[in-house]
Amino acid sequence: SHSNASSVAVDLGEQDGALVVNVRDDGQGGAAVKPVGGLAELVDRVGAIDGVLSVASPAGSGTTISAVIPCAS
């Protein structure tokens, strides 16, 4: 793996009518959304369904990818 993580946690929930997905690892951090690549593709795909994807990945502290996706009513 790129992150050298030993564990990953996935949390799903609902907030204000939206699906909230958080994926966290305990790797080395330093991940960034670049113009081309896997994270950019995820941002585009989530955005295509009116969702928002964010990445927090401070060096040495693992990575958290969060998506908030509106649910149909």
C-alpha positions as CSV (number, residue, x, y, z in Angstrom):
1,S,0.0,0.0,0.0
2,H,1.1,3.6,-0.7
3,S,0.3,4.7,2.9
4,N,2.0,1.9,4.8
5,A,-1.1,1.6,6.9
6,S,-1.7,-1.3,9.2
7,S,-5.4,-0.7,9.7
8,V,-8.4,1.0,8.1
9,A,-11.7,2.0,9.6
10,V,-14.9,2.7,7.7
11,D,-17.8,4.5,9.3
12,L,-21.2,5.1,7.7
13,G,-24.0,7.3,9.0
14,E,-26.8,9.7,8.2
15,Q,-26.8,13.4,8.9
16,D,-29.4,15.9,7.7
17,G,-30.7,13.6,4.9
18,A,-27.2,12.8,3.6
19,L,-25.1,9.6,3.7
20,V,-21.8,10.3,5.5
21,V,-18.9,8.0,4.8
22,N,-15.5,8.3,6.6
23,V,-12.5,6.1,5.7
24,R,-9.5,6.4,8.0
25,D,-6.1,4.7,8.0
26,D,-3.2,4.8,10.3
27,G,-0.6,5.3,7.6
28,Q,2.1,7.9,6.9
29,G,-0.3,10.6,5.7
30,G,0.7,13.0,3.0
31,A,-2.0,12.1,0.5
32,A,-3.2,14.9,-1.7
33,V,-5.8,15.4,-4.4
34,K,-3.9,16.0,-7.6
35,P,-5.3,17.0,-11.0
36,V,-5.0,13.4,-12.2
37,G,-5.2,10.3,-10.1
38,G,-7.4,8.2,-7.9
39,L,-8.4,10.8,-5.3
40,A,-9.3,13.3,-8.1
41,E,-11.5,10.7,-9.7
42,L,-13.3,10.1,-6.4
43,V,-13.8,13.8,-6.0
44,D,-15.3,14.0,-9.5
45,R,-17.6,10.9,-9.0
46,V,-18.9,12.1,-5.6
47,G,-19.4,15.6,-7.1
48,A,-21.4,14.2,-10.0
49,I,-24.1,13.1,-7.6
50,D,-24.0,16.5,-5.8
51,G,-21.8,15.2,-2.9
52,V,-18.7,16.6,-1.4
53,L,-15.5,14.6,-0.8
54,S,-12.7,15.9,1.4
55,V,-9.2,14.5,2.2
56,A,-7.3,15.2,5.4
57,S,-3.8,13.7,5.5
58,P,-1.2,15.5,7.6
59,A,2.2,13.9,7.3
60,G,2.8,11.2,9.9
61,S,-0.9,11.1,11.0
62,G,-2.7,8.9,8.6
63,T,-5.4,9.8,6.1
64,T,-9.1,10.5,6.5
65,I,-11.4,10.6,3.4
66,S,-14.9,11.9,4.1
67,A,-17.8,11.9,1.7
68,V,-21.2,13.6,2.2
69,I,-23.7,12.3,-0.3
70,P,-27.3,13.7,-0.5
71,C,-29.9,11.0,-0.3
72,A,-33.1,11.0,-2.4
73,S,-36.1,11.9,-0.4
